[in-house]
Amino acid sequence: MKILIFGSRGMLGRDLAEAFSRDCDVLGADLPETDITRADVCLDRVGEFRPEVIVNAAALTRVDYCETHEAEAFRINGEGAGNLARAADASGALLVHYSTDYVFDGTKPGPYLEGDAPNPLSVYGKSKLLGEDRIRLYCPNHLILRISWLFGANGSNFIRKILDAAHQGGKLRVVADQEGSPTYAEDAAAHTRIMIGAKCRGTYHLTNQGACSWHQLAVAALKSAGMGGVAVDPVSSEDFRLPAPRPRNSVLANGRLKSEGLPLMRPWENAVEAYVRARFSP
Ligand SMILES: NC(=O)c1ccc[n+]([C@@H]2O[C@H](COP(=O)([O-])OP(=O)(O)OC[C@H]3O[C@@H](n4cnc5c(N)ncnc54)[C@H](OP(=O)(O)O)[C@@H]3O)[C@@H](O)[C@H]2O)c1
């Protein structure tokens, strides 16, 4: 199978390229040579390589930066996704795209299902929702995977920042009143393969199983790194103000995977332990 991965040098993109390279013909594309905001460039890349599957892991992911760079966020996360959708549709390829828990406002008392109404709070969330809408409009042959609280080997992420701060001996204060479902990039990449193989189409929630607060995630990561004795002060979102508002609850129920009898990703605690042991063991 021929697969063209946009955003192939990002945190998820690198794990996707590795996961598919085992038995597929993989071509990676990323900035600066491939800009998904250029419709002509998207069409050229797809036309030259003629993939059966196009994977879009490219995005502007700096949530607080997006808040003050709205036009740029909508151009990349919204219109860029639309450009890939049109290129995929014109070529007959399946488009696999990643979206986010931040399309939800966090007011639901329980985990979010795929059919729940989005209502993003932040510019980032709104721009990612536009990307979803463009894909549904332009490319019926799509698979949208909403992931959340991503961590992995190849990028800056919350767990890496916590472990770095603990090593530097700083005082750790972590938000305890936001709940979500961590997603290990390596697991999401492996699962993307499974879902393409199972001919999944439409929108799915794809996370490691279970839920936690950022505080619980920090404590678990420190414990896995043998630093369980490091104190982490729980703080509220009000005490830790950031430019972009975050949903209090963005736990994603993997409702469709369950109802369709598809395999689930391992519990988040096991994924965090595997990640920390593999990347941060002395
Ligand atoms: N990170 C999370 O916590 C999280 C949570 C939920 C969902 N997601 C979604 O998961 C996907 C992957 O996220 P990630 O954390 O792996 O992202 P990432 O590490 O920020 O990687 C994104 C990649 O896209 C590239 N890119 C940015 N603008 C582009 C453009 N105009 N044209 C082509 N490439 C462009 C980036 O290049 P530069 O580095 O040069 O800008 C980078 O290589 C995204 O769709 C994201 O929205 C992420």
The ligand as an ORCA input file, in Angstrom:
! r2SCAN-3c Opt
* xyz 0 1
  N      -0.287     17.390     20.654
  C      -1.453     17.114     21.244
  O      -1.577     17.097     22.479
  C      -2.660     16.807     20.389
  C      -3.878     16.560     21.043
  C      -4.996     16.281     20.261
  C      -4.903     16.238     18.890
  N      -3.726     16.505     18.284
  C      -3.683     16.472     16.819
  O      -2.830     15.416     16.412
  C      -2.151     15.763     15.205
  C      -0.651     15.610     15.383
  O      -0.230     16.437     16.458
  P       1.322     16.532     16.883
  O       1.356     16.897     18.321
  O       2.059     15.343     16.390
  O       1.748     17.823     16.066
  P       3.212     18.467     15.878
  O       4.234     17.682     16.636
  O       3.063     19.922     16.167
  O       3.487     18.228     14.328
  C       2.762     18.902     13.351
  C       3.609     18.925     12.103
  O       2.876     19.646     11.109
  C       3.775     20.575     10.498
  N       3.054     21.703      9.930
  C       2.604     22.836     10.534
  N       2.050     23.657      9.648
  C       2.122     23.055      8.436
  C       1.752     23.408      7.117
  N       1.185     24.589      6.851
  N       1.999     22.538      6.128
  C       2.590     21.356      6.362
  N       2.988     20.949      7.577
  C       2.752     21.801      8.607
  C       4.685     20.993     11.639
  O       5.846     21.618     11.141
  P       6.585     22.742     12.052
  O       6.992     22.032     13.309
  O       7.712     23.186     11.186
  O       5.551     23.808     12.306
  C       4.945     19.643     12.296
  O       5.987     18.929     11.661
  C      -2.612     17.196     14.880
  O      -3.689     17.148     13.989
  C      -3.103     17.729     16.211
  O      -4.072     18.738     16.048
  C      -2.594     16.772     19.000
*
